[in-house]
Amino acid sequence: MRSQRTTRSPRSLGCGTWGGTITTENINARHFVNLTWVSRTIAPRVIDADALFAGHVQRYGQ
């Protein structure tokens, strides 16, 4: 039985700043994934401590 060695060649497009590109690392598929983060502000909720622990106090007392 002969063992098969598989070597993967690097899948990169960039050559780094020494080659005149804008990036300092090799460019791979992750660089081409377009991610967009969308966020919005959430209004703060003020919670009264008495209202928060009312069930606990009612069940177990203070």
HUNOR-V557084 format. One record per residue. N is the residue number from 1. RES is the residue in one letter. PSI is psi as a letter, one per 40 degrees, with the letter a starting at -180 (NA if undefined). Layout:
N:RES:PSI  N:RES:PSI
This chain:
1:M:h  2:R:h  3:S:h  4:Q:h  5:R:h  6:T:h  7:T:h  8:R:h  9:S:i  10:P:h  11:R:g  12:S:i  13:L:d  14:G:i  15:C:e  16:G:i  17:T:d  18:W:d  19:G:e  20:G:e  21:T:i  22:I:e  23:T:i  24:T:e  25:E:i  26:N:h  27:I:h  28:N:a  29:A:d  30:R:d  31:H:d  32:F:e  33:V:h  34:N:h  35:L:h  36:T:h  37:W:h  38:V:h  39:S:i  40:R:i  41:T:i  42:I:h  43:A:h  44:P:i  45:R:h  46:V:h  47:I:h  48:D:h  49:A:d  50:D:d  51:A:d  52:L:d  53:F:e  54:A:d  55:G:d  56:H:d  57:V:d  58:Q:d  59:R:d  60:Y:e  61:G:i  62:Q:NA
